[in-house]
Amino acid sequence: MLASAKLEAFVGTANPQKARHFYETVLGLSLITDAPFALMFESNGTRLLVSKVDEVSPAPYTVLGWTVSDIASMTKTLRKKGVAFERYPYFEQDENDVWVAPSGTKVAWFKDPDGNTLSVSEYA
């Protein structure tokens, strides 16, 4: 039923100025508009609405992720822009903070200014 409908993604921010800088400047997403209720970005055909809220309660799991063709290059680029990658004691992560799943998929996690967990993945 919704398989042919366009998907939108949502995440919250209590600090729209920091969120705008992060998503627009650090991650390189295109800003569509800065509306009273949300920042709207475009990411390769998907609209991301960063809802302006009073308080963010970050989920204890990944809420947004991007598929990349070269995770090593992407993590290096993001690090140069100030992104700090997360390390988890229950995953074996390499020196670039990348975990390799049993399927061969590679994943690295980082947080936005509100503590939302984001990821980049390179599928095997």
Jmol script that loads the backbone (N, CA, C; Angstrom):
load data "model"
ATOM      1  N   MET A   1       0.810  -1.186   0.000  1.00  0.00           N
ATOM      2  CA  MET A   1       0.000   0.000   0.000  1.00  0.00           C
ATOM      3  C   MET A   1       0.865   1.265   0.000  1.00  0.00           C
ATOM      4  N   LEU A   2       1.846   1.362   0.903  1.00  0.00           N
ATOM      5  CA  LEU A   2       2.713   2.536   0.930  1.00  0.00           C
ATOM      6  C   LEU A   2       4.044   2.316   0.207  1.00  0.00           C
ATOM      7  N   ALA A   3       4.241   1.146  -0.340  1.00  0.00           N
ATOM      8  CA  ALA A   3       5.515   0.829  -0.984  1.00  0.00           C
ATOM      9  C   ALA A   3       5.858   1.777  -2.126  1.00  0.00           C
ATOM     10  N   SER A   4       4.848   2.315  -2.787  1.00  0.00           N
ATOM     11  CA  SER A   4       5.124   3.218  -3.901  1.00  0.00           C
ATOM     12  C   SER A   4       5.089   4.694  -3.477  1.00  0.00           C
ATOM     13  N   ALA A   5       4.771   4.956  -2.211  1.00  0.00           N
ATOM     14  CA  ALA A   5       4.744   6.338  -1.712  1.00  0.00           C
ATOM     15  C   ALA A   5       6.157   6.769  -1.331  1.00  0.00           C
ATOM     16  N   LYS A   6       6.419   8.051  -1.444  1.00  0.00           N
ATOM     17  CA  LYS A   6       7.725   8.585  -1.095  1.00  0.00           C
ATOM     18  C   LYS A   6       7.891   8.599   0.427  1.00  0.00           C
ATOM     19  N   LEU A   7       9.039   8.171   0.905  1.00  0.00           N
ATOM     20  CA  LEU A   7       9.332   8.101   2.321  1.00  0.00           C
ATOM     21  C   LEU A   7       9.887   9.421   2.820  1.00  0.00           C
ATOM     22  N   GLU A   8       9.446   9.840   4.022  1.00  0.00           N
ATOM     23  CA  GLU A   8      10.018  10.977   4.721  1.00  0.00           C
ATOM     24  C   GLU A   8      10.598  10.458   6.029  1.00  0.00           C
ATOM     25  N   ALA A   9      11.655  11.089   6.488  1.00  0.00           N
ATOM     26  CA  ALA A   9      12.279  10.693   7.753  1.00  0.00           C
ATOM     27  C   ALA A   9      12.176  11.859   8.729  1.00  0.00           C
ATOM     28  N   PHE A  10      12.084  11.541  10.026  1.00  0.00           N
ATOM     29  CA  PHE A  10      11.944  12.559  11.058  1.00  0.00           C
ATOM     30  C   PHE A  10      12.944  12.305  12.175  1.00  0.00           C
ATOM     31  N   VAL A  11      13.451  13.385  12.742  1.00  0.00           N
ATOM     32  CA  VAL A  11      14.304  13.343  13.919  1.00  0.00           C
ATOM     33  C   VAL A  11      14.061  14.666  14.643  1.00  0.00           C
ATOM     34  N   GLY A  12      14.270  14.678  15.944  1.00  0.00           N
ATOM     35  CA  GLY A  12      13.996  15.889  16.699  1.00  0.00           C
ATOM     36  C   GLY A  12      15.243  16.674  17.060  1.00  0.00           C
ATOM     37  N   THR A  13      15.042  17.987  17.281  1.00  0.00           N
ATOM     38  CA  THR A  13      16.121  18.840  17.769  1.00  0.00           C
ATOM     39  C   THR A  13      15.567  19.850  18.765  1.00  0.00           C
ATOM     40  N   ALA A  14      16.318  20.069  19.829  1.00  0.00           N
ATOM     41  CA  ALA A  14      15.995  21.118  20.793  1.00  0.00           C
ATOM     42  C   ALA A  14      16.852  22.356  20.519  1.00  0.00           C
ATOM     43  N   ASN A  15      17.788  22.238  19.570  1.00  0.00           N
ATOM     44  CA  ASN A  15      18.663  23.355  19.228  1.00  0.00           C
ATOM     45  C   ASN A  15      18.742  23.465  17.696  1.00  0.00           C
ATOM     46  N   PRO A  16      17.745  24.119  17.093  1.00  0.00           N
ATOM     47  CA  PRO A  16      17.689  24.192  15.630  1.00  0.00           C
ATOM     48  C   PRO A  16      18.920  24.793  14.969  1.00  0.00           C
ATOM     49  N   GLN A  17      19.579  25.761  15.609  1.00  0.00           N
ATOM     50  CA  GLN A  17      20.768  26.367  14.994  1.00  0.00           C
ATOM     51  C   GLN A  17      21.888  25.342  14.868  1.00  0.00           C
ATOM     52  N   LYS A  18      22.152  24.595  15.939  1.00  0.00           N
ATOM     53  CA  LYS A  18      23.192  23.560  15.882  1.00  0.00           C
ATOM     54  C   LYS A  18      22.806  22.462  14.904  1.00  0.00           C
ATOM     55  N   ALA A  19      21.539  22.072  14.927  1.00  0.00           N
ATOM     56  CA  ALA A  19      21.082  21.013  14.023  1.00  0.00           C
ATOM     57  C   ALA A  19      21.221  21.445  12.566  1.00  0.00           C
ATOM     58  N   ARG A  20      20.846  22.679  12.281  1.00  0.00           N
ATOM     59  CA  ARG A  20      20.959  23.157  10.897  1.00  0.00           C
ATOM     60  C   ARG A  20      22.408  23.123  10.443  1.00  0.00           C
ATOM     61  N   HIS A  21      23.313  23.627  11.275  1.00  0.00           N
ATOM     62  CA  HIS A  21      24.732  23.604  10.916  1.00  0.00           C
ATOM     63  C   HIS A  21      25.195  22.161  10.676  1.00  0.00           C
ATOM     64  N   PHE A  22      24.834  21.256  11.564  1.00  0.00           N
ATOM     65  CA  PHE A  22      25.278  19.864  11.454  1.00  0.00           C
ATOM     66  C   PHE A  22      24.761  19.208  10.175  1.00  0.00           C
ATOM     67  N   TYR A  23      23.458  19.247   9.969  1.00  0.00           N
ATOM     68  CA  TYR A  23      22.890  18.549   8.812  1.00  0.00           C
ATOM     69  C   TYR A  23      23.240  19.229   7.487  1.00  0.00           C
ATOM     70  N   GLU A  24      23.302  20.554   7.489  1.00  0.00           N
ATOM     71  CA  GLU A  24      23.579  21.284   6.245  1.00  0.00           C
ATOM     72  C   GLU A  24      25.073  21.376   5.951  1.00  0.00           C
ATOM     73  N   THR A  25      25.862  21.783   6.921  1.00  0.00           N
ATOM     74  CA  THR A  25      27.283  22.036   6.689  1.00  0.00           C
ATOM     75  C   THR A  25      28.145  20.801   6.884  1.00  0.00           C
ATOM     76  N   VAL A  26      27.938  20.076   7.974  1.00  0.00           N
ATOM     77  CA  VAL A  26      28.766  18.904   8.260  1.00  0.00           C
ATOM     78  C   VAL A  26      28.373  17.727   7.364  1.00  0.00           C
ATOM     79  N   LEU A  27      27.077  17.404   7.320  1.00  0.00           N
ATOM     80  CA  LEU A  27      26.647  16.255   6.508  1.00  0.00           C
ATOM     81  C   LEU A  27      26.395  16.614   5.050  1.00  0.00           C
ATOM     82  N   GLY A  28      26.224  17.876   4.742  1.00  0.00           N
ATOM     83  CA  GLY A  28      26.070  18.301   3.352  1.00  0.00           C
ATOM     84  C   GLY A  28      24.689  18.115   2.764  1.00  0.00           C
ATOM     85  N   LEU A  29      23.650  18.032   3.608  1.00  0.00           N
ATOM     86  CA  LEU A  29      22.294  17.900   3.087  1.00  0.00           C
ATOM     87  C   LEU A  29      21.805  19.255   2.592  1.00  0.00           C
ATOM     88  N   SER A  30      20.926  19.232   1.612  1.00  0.00           N
ATOM     89  CA  SER A  30      20.374  20.465   1.052  1.00  0.00           C
ATOM     90  C   SER A  30      19.193  20.929   1.897  1.00  0.00           C
ATOM     91  N   LEU A  31      19.282  22.159   2.387  1.00  0.00           N
ATOM     92  CA  LEU A  31      18.182  22.731   3.158  1.00  0.00           C
ATOM     93  C   LEU A  31      17.066  23.128   2.204  1.00  0.00           C
ATOM     94  N   ILE A  32      15.865  22.659   2.471  1.00  0.00           N
ATOM     95  CA  ILE A  32      14.688  23.044   1.693  1.00  0.00           C
ATOM     96  C   ILE A  32      14.093  24.299   2.312  1.00  0.00           C
ATOM     97  N   THR A  33      13.882  24.255   3.622  1.00  0.00           N
ATOM     98  CA  THR A  33      13.329  25.402   4.320  1.00  0.00           C
ATOM     99  C   THR A  33      13.585  25.299   5.812  1.00  0.00           C
ATOM    100  N   ASP A  34      13.596  26.444   6.452  1.00  0.00           N
ATOM    101  CA  ASP A  34      13.673  26.545   7.911  1.00  0.00           C
ATOM    102  C   ASP A  34      12.313  27.070   8.345  1.00  0.00           C
ATOM    103  N   ALA A  35      11.386  26.156   8.595  1.00  0.00           N
ATOM    104  CA  ALA A  35      10.018  26.512   8.960  1.00  0.00           C
ATOM    105  C   ALA A  35       9.897  26.637  10.482  1.00  0.00           C
ATOM    106  N   PRO A  36       8.828  27.249  10.968  1.00  0.00           N
ATOM    107  CA  PRO A  36       8.671  27.392  12.420  1.00  0.00           C
ATOM    108  C   PRO A  36       8.656  26.062  13.175  1.00  0.00           C
ATOM    109  N   PHE A  37       8.202  24.996  12.535  1.00  0.00           N
ATOM    110  CA  PHE A  37       8.069  23.704  13.208  1.00  0.00           C
ATOM    111  C   PHE A  37       9.195  22.724  12.903  1.00  0.00           C
ATOM    112  N   ALA A  38       9.960  22.944  11.857  1.00  0.00           N
ATOM    113  CA  ALA A  38      10.997  21.984  11.476  1.00  0.00           C
ATOM    114  C   ALA A  38      11.960  22.568  10.460  1.00  0.00           C
ATOM    115  N   LEU A  39      13.156  22.010  10.465  1.00  0.00           N
ATOM    116  CA  LEU A  39      14.109  22.224   9.383  1.00  0.00           C
ATOM    117  C   LEU A  39      13.828  21.127   8.374  1.00  0.00           C
ATOM    118  N   MET A  40      13.748  21.462   7.109  1.00  0.00           N
ATOM    119  CA  MET A  40      13.497  20.440   6.090  1.00  0.00           C
ATOM    120  C   MET A  40      14.695  20.351   5.166  1.00  0.00           C
ATOM    121  N   PHE A  41      15.222  19.140   5.045  1.00  0.00           N
ATOM    122  CA  PHE A  41      16.377  18.864   4.195  1.00  0.00           C
ATOM    123  C   PHE A  41      16.003  17.824   3.152  1.00  0.00           C
ATOM    124  N   GLU A  42      16.821  17.764   2.115  1.00  0.00           N
ATOM    125  CA  GLU A  42      16.682  16.729   1.088  1.00  0.00           C
ATOM    126  C   GLU A  42      17.964  15.916   1.081  1.00  0.00           C
ATOM    127  N   SER A  43      17.798  14.609   1.078  1.00  0.00           N
ATOM    128  CA  SER A  43      18.931  13.695   1.024  1.00  0.00           C
ATOM    129  C   SER A  43      18.663  12.636  -0.036  1.00  0.00           C
ATOM    130  N   ASN A  44      19.181  12.862  -1.226  1.00  0.00           N
ATOM    131  CA  ASN A  44      19.062  11.915  -2.331  1.00  0.00           C
ATOM    132  C   ASN A  44      17.609  11.473  -2.575  1.00  0.00           C
ATOM    133  N   GLY A  45      16.695  12.439  -2.596  1.00  0.00           N
ATOM    134  CA  GLY A  45      15.299  12.131  -2.891  1.00  0.00           C
ATOM    135  C   GLY A  45      14.428  11.871  -1.678  1.00  0.00           C
ATOM    136  N   THR A  46      15.013  11.780  -0.503  1.00  0.00           N
ATOM    137  CA  THR A  46      14.239  11.586   0.718  1.00  0.00           C
ATOM    138  C   THR A  46      14.235  12.888   1.503  1.00  0.00           C
ATOM    139  N   ARG A  47      13.065  13.292   1.954  1.00  0.00           N
ATOM    140  CA  ARG A  47      12.951  14.495   2.762  1.00  0.00           C
ATOM    141  C   ARG A  47      13.198  14.132   4.225  1.00  0.00           C
ATOM    142  N   LEU A  48      14.071  14.893   4.862  1.00  0.00           N
ATOM    143  CA  LEU A  48      14.353  14.742   6.288  1.00  0.00           C
ATOM    144  C   LEU A  48      13.805  15.968   6.989  1.00  0.00           C
ATOM    145  N   LEU A  49      12.888  15.747   7.910  1.00  0.00           N
ATOM    146  CA  LEU A  49      12.347  16.829   8.724  1.00  0.00           C
ATOM    147  C   LEU A  49      12.967  16.732  10.104  1.00  0.00           C
ATOM    148  N   VAL A  50      13.666  17.779  10.489  1.00  0.00           N
ATOM    149  CA  VAL A  50      14.265  17.857  11.813  1.00  0.00           C
ATOM    150  C   VAL A  50      13.301  18.710  12.633  1.00  0.00           C
ATOM    151  N   SER A  51      12.434  18.034  13.377  1.00  0.00           N
ATOM    152  CA  SER A  51      11.370  18.694  14.122  1.00  0.00           C
ATOM    153  C   SER A  51      11.927  19.512  15.270  1.00  0.00           C
ATOM    154  N   LYS A  52      11.447  20.745  15.379  1.00  0.00           N
ATOM    155  CA  LYS A  52      11.862  21.630  16.467  1.00  0.00           C
ATOM    156  C   LYS A  52      10.999  21.318  17.687  1.00  0.00           C
ATOM    157  N   VAL A  53      11.640  20.808  18.731  1.00  0.00           N
ATOM    158  CA  VAL A  53      10.939  20.391  19.934  1.00  0.00           C
ATOM    159  C   VAL A  53      11.595  21.022  21.158  1.00  0.00           C
ATOM    160  N   ASP A  54      10.896  20.992  22.282  1.00  0.00           N
ATOM    161  CA  ASP A  54      11.450  21.550  23.516  1.00  0.00           C
ATOM    162  C   ASP A  54      12.532  20.665  24.117  1.00  0.00           C
ATOM    163  N   GLU A  55      12.363  19.357  23.967  1.00  0.00           N
ATOM    164  CA  GLU A  55      13.309  18.411  24.560  1.00  0.00           C
ATOM    165  C   GLU A  55      13.409  17.174  23.676  1.00  0.00           C
ATOM    166  N   VAL A  56      14.624  16.670  23.508  1.00  0.00           N
ATOM    167  CA  VAL A  56      14.840  15.457  22.720  1.00  0.00           C
ATOM    168  C   VAL A  56      15.197  14.320  23.675  1.00  0.00           C
ATOM    169  N   SER A  57      14.532  13.199  23.491  1.00  0.00           N
ATOM    170  CA  SER A  57      14.870  11.978  24.225  1.00  0.00           C
ATOM    171  C   SER A  57      15.427  11.006  23.194  1.00  0.00           C
ATOM    172  N   PRO A  58      16.752  11.013  22.999  1.00  0.00           N
ATOM    173  CA  PRO A  58      17.324  10.163  21.946  1.00  0.00           C
ATOM    174  C   PRO A  58      17.032   8.685  22.178  1.00  0.00           C
ATOM    175  N   ALA A  59      16.697   8.008  21.097  1.00  0.00           N
ATOM    176  CA  ALA A  59      16.478   6.560  21.150  1.00  0.00           C
ATOM    177  C   ALA A  59      17.815   5.864  21.378  1.00  0.00           C
ATOM    178  N   PRO A  60      17.804   4.697  22.024  1.00  0.00           N
ATOM    179  CA  PRO A  60      19.055   3.971  22.269  1.00  0.00           C
ATOM    180  C   PRO A  60      19.506   3.123  21.067  1.00  0.00           C
ATOM    181  N   TYR A  61      19.108   3.522  19.879  1.00  0.00           N
ATOM    182  CA  TYR A  61      19.445   2.795  18.657  1.00  0.00           C
ATOM    183  C   TYR A  61      19.547   3.790  17.509  1.00  0.00           C
ATOM    184  N   THR A  62      19.980   3.333  16.372  1.00  0.00           N
ATOM    185  CA  THR A  62      20.142   4.178  15.199  1.00  0.00           C
ATOM    186  C   THR A  62      18.777   4.639  14.683  1.00  0.00           C
ATOM    187  N   VAL A  63      18.662   5.947  14.422  1.00  0.00           N
ATOM    188  CA  VAL A  63      17.399   6.482  13.923  1.00  0.00           C
ATOM    189  C   VAL A  63      17.479   6.901  12.450  1.00  0.00           C
ATOM    190  N   LEU A  64      18.673   7.204  11.962  1.00  0.00           N
ATOM    191  CA  LEU A  64      18.876   7.564  10.557  1.00  0.00           C
ATOM    192  C   LEU A  64      20.184   6.960  10.076  1.00  0.00           C
ATOM    193  N   GLY A  65      20.207   6.516   8.832  1.00  0.00           N
ATOM    194  CA  GLY A  65      21.440   5.979   8.280  1.00  0.00           C
ATOM    195  C   GLY A  65      21.531   6.223   6.788  1.00  0.00           C
ATOM    196  N   TRP A  66      22.745   6.299   6.320  1.00  0.00           N
ATOM    197  CA  TRP A  66      23.011   6.517   4.903  1.00  0.00           C
ATOM    198  C   TRP A  66      23.849   5.361   4.376  1.00  0.00           C
ATOM    199  N   THR A  67      23.533   4.893   3.184  1.00  0.00           N
ATOM    200  CA  THR A  67      24.316   3.867   2.506  1.00  0.00           C
ATOM    201  C   THR A  67      25.380   4.576   1.677  1.00  0.00           C
ATOM    202  N   VAL A  68      26.624   4.170   1.855  1.00  0.00           N
ATOM    203  CA  VAL A  68      27.741   4.780   1.126  1.00  0.00           C
ATOM    204  C   VAL A  68      28.493   3.697   0.367  1.00  0.00           C
ATOM    205  N   SER A  69      29.236   4.103  -0.648  1.00  0.00           N
ATOM    206  CA  SER A  69      29.977   3.125  -1.452  1.00  0.00           C
ATOM    207  C   SER A  69      31.377   2.860  -0.897  1.00  0.00           C
ATOM    208  N   ASP A  70      31.901   3.786  -0.098  1.00  0.00           N
ATOM    209  CA  ASP A  70      33.252   3.641   0.450  1.00  0.00           C
ATOM    210  C   ASP A  70      33.257   4.187   1.875  1.00  0.00           C
ATOM    211  N   ILE A  71      33.014   3.319   2.839  1.00  0.00           N
ATOM    212  CA  ILE A  71      32.880   3.756   4.222  1.00  0.00           C
ATOM    213  C   ILE A  71      34.186   4.321   4.781  1.00  0.00           C
ATOM    214  N   ALA A  72      35.308   3.789   4.357  1.00  0.00           N
ATOM    215  CA  ALA A  72      36.595   4.300   4.845  1.00  0.00           C
ATOM    216  C   ALA A  72      36.777   5.760   4.435  1.00  0.00           C
ATOM    217  N   SER A  73      36.480   6.057   3.205  1.00  0.00           N
ATOM    218  CA  SER A  73      36.587   7.427   2.715  1.00  0.00           C
ATOM    219  C   SER A  73      35.573   8.338   3.404  1.00  0.00           C
ATOM    220  N   MET A  74      34.350   7.837   3.582  1.00  0.00           N
ATOM    221  CA  MET A  74      33.306   8.654   4.197  1.00  0.00           C
ATOM    222  C   MET A  74      33.628   8.952   5.662  1.00  0.00           C
ATOM    223  N   THR A  75      34.099   7.970   6.417  1.00  0.00           N
ATOM    224  CA  THR A  75      34.432   8.226   7.823  1.00  0.00           C
ATOM    225  C   THR A  75      35.592   9.216   7.916  1.00  0.00           C
ATOM    226  N   LYS A  76      36.535   9.116   7.013  1.00  0.00           N
ATOM    227  CA  LYS A  76      37.663  10.051   6.998  1.00  0.00           C
ATOM    228  C   LYS A  76      37.168  11.473   6.719  1.00  0.00           C
ATOM    229  N   THR A  77      36.293  11.619   5.751  1.00  0.00           N
ATOM    230  CA  THR A  77      35.742  12.925   5.396  1.00  0.00           C
ATOM    231  C   THR A  77      34.930  13.514   6.545  1.00  0.00           C
ATOM    232  N   LEU A  78      34.094  12.693   7.154  1.00  0.00           N
ATOM    233  CA  LEU A  78      33.269  13.179   8.265  1.00  0.00           C
ATOM    234  C   LEU A  78      34.133  13.564   9.469  1.00  0.00           C
ATOM    235  N   ARG A  79      35.179  12.794   9.729  1.00  0.00           N
ATOM    236  CA  ARG A  79      36.095  13.138  10.830  1.00  0.00           C
ATOM    237  C   ARG A  79      36.716  14.519  10.612  1.00  0.00           C
ATOM    238  N   LYS A  80      37.108  14.799   9.373  1.00  0.00           N
ATOM    239  CA  LYS A  80      37.692  16.104   9.051  1.00  0.00           C
ATOM    240  C   LYS A  80      36.704  17.239   9.306  1.00  0.00           C
ATOM    241  N   LYS A  81      35.410  16.928   9.276  1.00  0.00           N
ATOM    242  CA  LYS A  81      34.376  17.935   9.529  1.00  0.00           C
ATOM    243  C   LYS A  81      33.966  17.954  10.998  1.00  0.00           C
ATOM    244  N   GLY A  82      34.683  17.196  11.832  1.00  0.00           N
ATOM    245  CA  GLY A  82      34.437  17.230  13.274  1.00  0.00           C
ATOM    246  C   GLY A  82      33.548  16.143  13.830  1.00  0.00           C
ATOM    247  N   VAL A  83      33.151  15.183  13.010  1.00  0.00           N
ATOM    248  CA  VAL A  83      32.298  14.098  13.497  1.00  0.00           C
ATOM    249  C   VAL A  83      33.139  13.118  14.312  1.00  0.00           C
ATOM    250  N   ALA A  84      32.637  12.765  15.493  1.00  0.00           N
ATOM    251  CA  ALA A  84      33.269  11.755  16.346  1.00  0.00           C
ATOM    252  C   ALA A  84      32.439  10.482  16.250  1.00  0.00           C
ATOM    253  N   PHE A  85      33.088   9.389  15.940  1.00  0.00           N
ATOM    254  CA  PHE A  85      32.379   8.123  15.794  1.00  0.00           C
ATOM    255  C   PHE A  85      32.274   7.404  17.130  1.00  0.00           C
ATOM    256  N   GLU A  86      31.187   6.666  17.267  1.00  0.00           N
ATOM    257  CA  GLU A  86      30.907   5.934  18.502  1.00  0.00           C
ATOM    258  C   GLU A  86      31.622   4.592  18.495  1.00  0.00           C
ATOM    259  N   ARG A  87      32.005   4.151  19.685  1.00  0.00           N
ATOM    260  CA  ARG A  87      32.568   2.812  19.862  1.00  0.00           C
ATOM    261  C   ARG A  87      31.671   2.076  20.842  1.00  0.00           C
ATOM    262  N   TYR A  88      31.394   0.819  20.550  1.00  0.00           N
ATOM    263  CA  TYR A  88      30.533  -0.002  21.388  1.00  0.00           C
ATOM    264  C   TYR A  88      31.299  -1.234  21.852  1.00  0.00           C
ATOM    265  N   PRO A  89      31.288  -1.518  23.142  1.00  0.00           N
ATOM    266  CA  PRO A  89      32.068  -2.634  23.668  1.00  0.00           C
ATOM    267  C   PRO A  89      31.613  -4.010  23.168  1.00  0.00           C
ATOM    268  N   TYR A  90      30.384  -4.109  22.699  1.00  0.00           N
ATOM    269  CA  TYR A  90      29.858  -5.395  22.242  1.00  0.00           C
ATOM    270  C   TYR A  90      30.095  -5.639  20.756  1.00  0.00           C
ATOM    271  N   PHE A  91      30.743  -4.695  20.056  1.00  0.00           N
ATOM    272  CA  PHE A  91      31.110  -4.878  18.653  1.00  0.00           C
ATOM    273  C   PHE A  91      32.620  -4.774  18.520  1.00  0.00           C
ATOM    274  N   GLU A  92      33.187  -5.595  17.669  1.00  0.00           N
ATOM    275  CA  GLU A  92      34.601  -5.443  17.324  1.00  0.00           C
ATOM    276  C   GLU A  92      34.677  -4.418  16.201  1.00  0.00           C
ATOM    277  N   GLN A  93      35.230  -3.249  16.519  1.00  0.00           N
ATOM    278  CA  GLN A  93      35.348  -2.179  15.533  1.00  0.00           C
ATOM    279  C   GLN A  93      36.826  -1.955  15.226  1.00  0.00           C
ATOM    280  N   ASP A  94      37.101  -1.647  13.976  1.00  0.00           N
ATOM    281  CA  ASP A  94      38.489  -1.442  13.571  1.00  0.00           C
ATOM    282  C   ASP A  94      38.990  -0.072  14.015  1.00  0.00           C
ATOM    283  N   GLU A  95      40.184   0.282  13.582  1.00  0.00           N
ATOM    284  CA  GLU A  95      40.802   1.558  13.981  1.00  0.00           C
ATOM    285  C   GLU A  95      40.029   2.771  13.468  1.00  0.00           C
ATOM    286  N   ASN A  96      39.146   2.560  12.492  1.00  0.00           N
ATOM    287  CA  ASN A  96      38.310   3.640  11.965  1.00  0.00           C
ATOM    288  C   ASN A  96      36.909   3.614  12.573  1.00  0.00           C
ATOM    289  N   ASP A  97      36.729   2.823  13.645  1.00  0.00           N
ATOM    290  CA  ASP A  97      35.450   2.692  14.353  1.00  0.00           C
ATOM    291  C   ASP A  97      34.388   1.978  13.521  1.00  0.00           C
ATOM    292  N   VAL A  98      34.793   1.213  12.544  1.00  0.00           N
ATOM    293  CA  VAL A  98      33.873   0.499  11.663  1.00  0.00           C
ATOM    294  C   VAL A  98      33.713  -0.937  12.156  1.00  0.00           C
ATOM    295  N   TRP A  99      32.463  -1.365  12.261  1.00  0.00           N
ATOM    296  CA  TRP A  99      32.125  -2.745  12.606  1.00  0.00           C
ATOM    297  C   TRP A  99      31.769  -3.481  11.322  1.00  0.00           C
ATOM    298  N   VAL A 100      32.225  -4.726  11.190  1.00  0.00           N
ATOM    299  CA  VAL A 100      31.883  -5.548  10.037  1.00  0.00           C
ATOM    300  C   VAL A 100      30.917  -6.630  10.504  1.00  0.00           C
ATOM    301  N   ALA A 101      29.704  -6.607   9.973  1.00  0.00           N
ATOM    302  CA  ALA A 101      28.672  -7.594  10.316  1.00  0.00           C
ATOM    303  C   ALA A 101      29.032  -8.953   9.713  1.00  0.00           C
ATOM    304  N   PRO A 102      28.449 -10.028  10.214  1.00  0.00           N
ATOM    305  CA  PRO A 102      28.709 -11.351   9.636  1.00  0.00           C
ATOM    306  C   PRO A 102      28.444 -11.417   8.127  1.00  0.00           C
ATOM    307  N   SER A 103      27.527 -10.588   7.633  1.00  0.00           N
ATOM    308  CA  SER A 103      27.209 -10.570   6.202  1.00  0.00           C
ATOM    309  C   SER A 103      28.281  -9.858   5.383  1.00  0.00           C
ATOM    310  N   GLY A 104      29.185  -9.135   6.080  1.00  0.00           N
ATOM    311  CA  GLY A 104      30.204  -8.351   5.385  1.00  0.00           C
ATOM    312  C   GLY A 104      29.868  -6.872   5.300  1.00  0.00           C
ATOM    313  N   THR A 105      28.652  -6.504   5.687  1.00  0.00           N
ATOM    314  CA  THR A 105      28.260  -5.096   5.701  1.00  0.00           C
ATOM    315  C   THR A 105      29.082  -4.361   6.749  1.00  0.00           C
ATOM    316  N   LYS A 106      29.535  -3.160   6.411  1.00  0.00           N
ATOM    317  CA  LYS A 106      30.346  -2.341   7.318  1.00  0.00           C
ATOM    318  C   LYS A 106      29.500  -1.175   7.806  1.00  0.00           C
ATOM    319  N   VAL A 107      29.594  -0.891   9.127  1.00  0.00           N
ATOM    320  CA  VAL A 107      28.781   0.162   9.729  1.00  0.00           C
ATOM    321  C   VAL A 107      29.628   0.993  10.682  1.00  0.00           C
ATOM    322  N   ALA A 108      29.399   2.310  10.669  1.00  0.00           N
ATOM    323  CA  ALA A 108      30.006   3.214  11.646  1.00  0.00           C
ATOM    324  C   ALA A 108      28.902   4.139  12.155  1.00  0.00           C
ATOM    325  N   TRP A 109      28.907   4.415  13.456  1.00  0.00           N
ATOM    326  CA  TRP A 109      27.868   5.207  14.090  1.00  0.00           C
ATOM    327  C   TRP A 109      28.415   6.525  14.615  1.00  0.00           C
ATOM    328  N   PHE A 110      27.569   7.543  14.606  1.00  0.00           N
ATOM    329  CA  PHE A 110      27.915   8.855  15.159  1.00  0.00           C
ATOM    330  C   PHE A 110      26.629   9.515  15.631  1.00  0.00           C
ATOM    331  N   LYS A 111      26.755  10.609  16.347  1.00  0.00           N
ATOM    332  CA  LYS A 111      25.578  11.284  16.894  1.00  0.00           C
ATOM    333  C   LYS A 111      25.451  12.699  16.340  1.00  0.00           C
ATOM    334  N   ASP A 112      24.216  13.159  16.242  1.00  0.00           N
ATOM    335  CA  ASP A 112      23.972  14.553  15.886  1.00  0.00           C
ATOM    336  C   ASP A 112      24.055  15.397  17.159  1.00  0.00           C
ATOM    337  N   PRO A 113      23.936  16.715  17.075  1.00  0.00           N
ATOM    338  CA  PRO A 113      24.078  17.557  18.265  1.00  0.00           C
ATOM    339  C   PRO A 113      23.071  17.270  19.384  1.00  0.00           C
ATOM    340  N   ASP A 114      21.948  16.637  19.055  1.00  0.00           N
ATOM    341  CA  ASP A 114      20.942  16.309  20.062  1.00  0.00           C
ATOM    342  C   ASP A 114      21.093  14.900  20.625  1.00  0.00           C
ATOM    343  N   GLY A 115      22.128  14.172  20.184  1.00  0.00           N
ATOM    344  CA  GLY A 115      22.365  12.831  20.688  1.00  0.00           C
ATOM    345  C   GLY A 115      21.652  11.730  19.924  1.00  0.00           C
ATOM    346  N   ASN A 116      21.018  12.065  18.806  1.00  0.00           N
ATOM    347  CA  ASN A 116      20.398  11.035  17.963  1.00  0.00           C
ATOM    348  C   ASN A 116      21.489  10.223  17.289  1.00  0.00           C
ATOM    349  N   THR A 117      21.372   8.908  17.325  1.00  0.00           N
ATOM    350  CA  THR A 117      22.381   8.045  16.713  1.00  0.00           C
ATOM    351  C   THR A 117      22.104   7.894  15.224  1.00  0.00           C
ATOM    352  N   LEU A 118      23.151   8.187  14.436  1.00  0.00           N
ATOM    353  CA  LEU A 118      23.100   8.106  12.980  1.00  0.00           C
ATOM    354  C   LEU A 118      24.166   7.119  12.536  1.00  0.00           C
ATOM    355  N   SER A 119      24.095   6.664  11.294  1.00  0.00           N
ATOM    356  CA  SER A 119      25.098   5.720  10.814  1.00  0.00           C
ATOM    357  C   SER A 119      25.379   5.897   9.335  1.00  0.00           C
ATOM    358  N   VAL A 120      26.516   5.366   8.940  1.00  0.00           N
ATOM    359  CA  VAL A 120      26.840   5.153   7.536  1.00  0.00           C
ATOM    360  C   VAL A 120      27.137   3.671   7.385  1.00  0.00           C
ATOM    361  N   SER A 121      26.675   3.099   6.273  1.00  0.00           N
ATOM    362  CA  SER A 121      26.859   1.672   6.021  1.00  0.00           C
ATOM    363  C   SER A 121      27.331   1.440   4.601  1.00  0.00           C
ATOM    364  N   GLU A 122      28.186   0.462   4.458  1.00  0.00           N
ATOM    365  CA  GLU A 122      28.633   0.002   3.140  1.00  0.00           C
ATOM    366  C   GLU A 122      28.241  -1.461   3.050  1.00  0.00           C
ATOM    367  N   TYR A 123      27.295  -1.762   2.169  1.00  0.00           N
ATOM    368  CA  TYR A 123      26.796  -3.131   2.053  1.00  0.00           C
ATOM    369  C   TYR A 123      27.742  -3.998   1.249  1.00  0.00           C
ATOM    370  N   ALA A 124      27.856  -5.242   1.693  1.00  0.00           N
ATOM    371  CA  ALA A 124      28.747  -6.215   1.047  1.00  0.00           C
ATOM    372  C   ALA A 124      28.230  -6.590  -0.322  1.00  0.00           C
TER     373      ALA A 124
END
end "model"
wireframe off; spacefill off
backbone 0.3
color backbone group
